[in-house]
Amino acid sequence: MASKTLLRVEDHARDAAGFTYVYPVISRRAGGVSIGINLNPNNACNWRCVYCQVPDLQRGGPPPIDLDQLAGELDTMLHDVVYGDFMQRRVPEGARRLNDIAFSGNGEPTMASEFTDAVEIVGQMLARFALTGQIKVVLITNGSQVAKPRVQQALAAMRGFGGEVWFKLDRAPKDGFSSVNQVQMSRTAVERNLSAAAASCPTWLQTCMFAQQGRLPDESELSDYLAFLAKQRESGVAIQGVLLYGLARPSMQPEAAELAPAPAEWMQALATRIEATGMPVRLSL
């Protein structure tokens, strides 16, 4: 923890603190310091999004999680942030606020069989450092596992100490293969999982928009996406809003050379259209 290297928005290195499971980042969407929890240190995920920044990404699930080590790393990290000089040593001025603890990392966190135990550890640490209700706990997820009982149990615990879910929805779900997420998807399953997430814990949709092979999502794709959002509202799914963001860090996937950020004006126009469906939007370029 003696490093003096400043954290940067464009660098979310998982080894920034020299730990296996815990890493600090400056999050543009959080607007401050986020302490990440990486339950996929083997770089394995059940999806393979073309914009993913994880190097050597492979299909699969996480290895067994050493919960004692996770607790020790999180305790050390929070002690340095809350009582030490971490902010002065590692964080640029203007970002020196602890915003959240986020289950993110190098794959889908909810694939870990120990996910519920990891959430319990976070709750204990929040209480230990008098942070309960002071910072958020965020689950960044592709939503594929959230309807499972063990994940529902974890989400209920998160809700109890101010947690929220960021549920990936990059395009309107259709039955078949999603080229953005490189996974077979069922619209019915996505709707079921989204409804389960929103019923268990405050849930935001997170949507990444970008150009691929020189082409932005066309009007048909955007109309389908907006219609999906409108349908969720009409169906009573309690979505908090949309976290709309673009490419800030380079993809580490084979498609990287094909990808480019969407123009700021295009992103703002889409944000305006999303708001017209009645959903709040937080735009991060």
Secondary structure, DSSP 8 states (H G I E B T S, - for coil): -------BTTB--TTTTS-SSEEEEEETTTTEEEEEEES-TT-EES---TT---TT-EES------HHHHHHHHHHHHHHHHTSSHHHHHS-TT--SEEEEEEESSS-GGGSTTHHHHHHHHHHHHHHTT-TTTSEEEEEE-STTTTSHHHHHHHHHHHHTTEEEEEE-SS---SEEETTTTEEE-HHHHHHHHHHHHHHS-EEEEEE-EEETTB---HHHHHHHHHHHHHHHHTT--EEEEEEE---S---STTGGGEEE--HHHHHHHHHHHHHTT--EEEE-
